């Protein structure tokens, strides 16, 4: 009976370890996607332009 407990504990440990490894891989992939999205968003930001000054109608500048 003790051998059965050892086998069950080993299976639970192996399954848990596999889940942790899978979660680490998902997290690493998600971090890469977030970094890529931030780079893309930074590239799409409009560049600062010279301020537009309004002149009264009919006046010449």
ABEGO torsion letter per residue (X at the ends): XAAAAAAAAAAAAAAAAAAAAAAAAAAAAAAAAAAAAAAAAAAABBBBBBBBBBBBBGBBX
